């Protein structure tokens, strides 16, 4: 599997509108391609100068599925993103092949 990480620096004034757009429009559009099993939207600690930084992580179903997404879907989605946000939201993409994943057997909470 592939973890597709997009780190985005968003100017402070645009952050509320950008978050709404990501949750209600862009992320659902990416998931609707059928190439990813899930996503996570995170805020990166340690704010960037003049803005806030976020990471969106998608887990692709397979290498082949990710390749197909990159060739057939990503160019249009990235173009739409750039048209809407321009320099107000600058993205850096990282492709991380997933070597191993697991879950804790017993989940601890802060309350325990």
Secondary structure, 3 states (H helix, E strand, C coil): CEEEEEEEEEEHHHHHHHHHHHHHHHHHHHHHCCCEEEEEEEECCCCCCCEEEEEEEEEECCHHHHHHHHHHCHHHHHHHHHHHHHHHEEEEEEEEECCCCCCCCCCCCCCC
